């Protein structure tokens, strides 16, 4: 039976590369995001400095998956709309009948996400709660229910150093703000709960921190002021994508639950991306 991976936030960046990695490994892939076609505009969209939309779309990713000989299901989903989350999970099970791997990668990325504390407004935190706490809960609960019926599955939650530690410099000077840090801290707690409560029922769950990844969103988010973050090194999105595929498929991966996996050193330590070296 062909395995199925469901990747959120797959219109570009880490999500796109993860979807392609699973397709190359023989998975059929369901992909979700808001951007169906190149140039689509949405409320709270992250934009380039000149105001243009970031490159990438679900339909473009789906085309690449199909070119690899795998099935691709495009599922529009808005993290800030609970109804779209329920509809997305239902659509994936209706099409494939199962989900073997869920990757919670999509995040709310509004321009207000990293405002300094005294400029932060309650409305931003409400969106962060919806996008980083409620939506992953709703989607994961729906998918895991199906996984339990089929005998098991894997959940991978993509966090950030912002959810694990304090910013190196202030927000506005290249560091992250409270809203983003609080959101990712919530993401960092999900996998351990799943592994502890449902591990004996066949659910494996992982938390991965991609590190600084050279995506379209990185420059739009932190711009030139974020250069300080690059001192810790950076990687192309193929690196965390390869680590997530390894976690989902390698027998020894079961030992790496209940911790946050730093994707870049982990990839080097385990030889997961043999032709890549940390920059």
C-alpha positions, 0 to 999 in steps of 0.5 A: 500500500502506498504511504501518504504524507500530508505537508502543510505550508507546502507552497514554498520553502521548507514545506515545498522541499519536504513534499518533494522529498517524500514524493521522491521516496515513493509517498503520495502527497497532500499539500496545503497552504493559502497560495493556490497560484503564483502571485495570489494575495491574502490578508496578512501575507508575508511580502517582499520589500517591494510589496510583491508576493513571494514566489511559489504556489500549491499548484506549482508544488503539485506539478513537481510532485506529479512529475516525480510520478506520485499523486498530489492532492492540493488542499487549500487551508488557512491557519486562521480559519478553523473551518478550512482546517476541518475541511482539509483533513476531511479532504485528504482522508476522502482522497487517500483513505489514510495519512501516514505522516503529518508535517505541521510546517505552516505558520502565521507569518504576518508582518506584525509577528515580530513587533517589539513588545510595546508595539504588539497588539492583542489582535496579533496574539489572537492570530498567533494563538489561532495559527500556532496553538488551535490550528495545529491542535485541530488538524493533528487531532483529526489526522491522529484519529485516523492514524490510530484506526490504521494502526499508527503514524508519524507527526512532525512539528516544525519549531524554531529557536525562537520557541526554545531560547531568548533572542540574540538581539531585540526585535526590530534589530534582527531578533524575534518578538514575543508573539513569534517566540510564544507561538513556536514555544507552543509548537515545541510542546506538542510532539512530546505530549503525543509521544507520551500519551499515544506512543504505545498506540503506534503514534511517533512524534518529533519536534524539529528546529530547521535552524536558519534556512535560506527560504524566500520567507527568510529575507522577507521576514528579517531582511538585511538586519537578520544577518546576525542570525546567520552567524550560526550557519544556514542551510538550504530547505532541502536539509530539514526536508531530508531530516524529516523524511529520515525521521519518518522512515528510518527504523532508528528514528524512534529513539529521537522523540521527546526532544527538539532535533536541530536539523542541521547538526543532526543531518551532519551527524547522521550523514543524511545529506552527504553532499552538504556541508554546514556553511 
